[in-house]
Amino acid sequence: MKRIYLDYAATTPVLKEVLDEMLPYFSENFANPATLYASGKKAKNALEEARHVIADFINAKSDEIVFTSGGTESNNFAIKGLASANKDKNHIITSSIEHHAILEPLKFLKSQGYEITYIPVDCDGLVNPKDIEEAITDKTLLISIMHANNEIGTIQPIEEIGKIAKKHKIYFHTDAVQTLGHIDIDVEKLNVDLLSASSHKIYGPNGVGLLYIRKGVKINPFMHGGEQEFKKRASTHNLAGIVGFKKAIQIAKNEMYSEAKRLTYLRDKLINGILENIEETKLNGHRQKRLPNNVNISLSHIEGESILLSLDMFNIECATGSACTSSTLMSSHVILAIGVPAETAHSSIRFTLGKFTTEEDIDYVLKSLIQVVNNLRLMSPLTN
Ligand SMILES: *Cc1c(COP(=O)(O)O)cnc(C)c1O
């Protein structure tokens, strides 16, 4: 029987068209884009074409796009690069539900003497821009708020927060790894100075990402050792990866809106099906301000891990919390931050839909989940 993959927020398969576009760059077109002979120039052209296509997609200029190894590096680069280039300021504002690739670099800066303010979120996972404005001091260097949350799918009011940052002349970064290629991104409209994105969350290859850096932002390189990427990011380009990233963006450009509409329908069918057919369930994250592909549900009296493993036997693949925390038994910081009590935070489960998800899949998942939950609750010592 086929496997039903519903963990697209963790990673996505590389599309056939993307792979085809990449293949020549491993063999025939292997030259280093930094070299000056003909094949090097050809490689350089491919690199710059990719940069142009991607920049255009987010309404940026080509020289504002720096290719990196992925979302994690882009987030580390933004935070540590700004910190080291702007030593006169030592305060950073973020939210309590950021990805670990934001929270951990900030924890590191805290150990180096920085002050970090974590803005709480409401029960839907939304940050209140007023709270951000109130947290600003004359030492504030950066506001970093994710575009959409990877666990509960809530989309933040980035445009509004950007206006506040602009008004106070504070750098504004957003982790857009979950949104690029899925919902509209326009760096001008969003008022962001820096933006992180990753290829493997949008049907491109692993190990490629980007940091958008608005012209004029004072930032130090994170990687030293070469003059690539406007001297901002050393290391020989992952050209095959970058070309694949470009192709994934071109496909997203054509299909994003119709795909978002299709996924929203499937998402809502799954959410409503669960809430109507299974008792004591709660949707985590905002009902409307939500990624088109995200379903995150708490089911009381059962461990999320038990549901995940039972669904695996039905050939269904999903997540509890985020992929990074699923090997530990710690409750998700995101689920706790939206006010779910610690006893039930363990029982949350995430389905993230994607390009290969069909309506039959959703019907099958719903049917299977009802059966799994009934069985587990019958066995659970927590039920009585
Ligand atoms: C996946 C993810 C990252 C990490 O990106 P990588 O390319 O895997 O390093 C960062 N932030 C968010 C919100 C993510 O979902």
The ligand as a Gaussian input file, in Angstrom:
#p B3LYP/6-31G(d) Opt

LIG

0 1
 C       12.706000      24.018000       8.497000
 C       12.751000      25.344000       9.174000
 C       13.985000      25.979000       9.438000
 C       15.306000      25.318000       9.127000
 O       15.590000      25.318000       7.746000
 P       16.726000      24.341000       7.183000
 O       16.820000      24.704000       5.742000
 O       16.248000      22.944000       7.415000
 O       17.987000      24.636000       7.934000
 C       13.964000      27.229000      10.017000
 N       12.801000      27.837000      10.333000
 C       11.603000      27.272000      10.090000
 C       10.362000      28.001000      10.430000
 C       11.540000      26.003000       9.516000
 O       10.357000      25.432000       9.298000

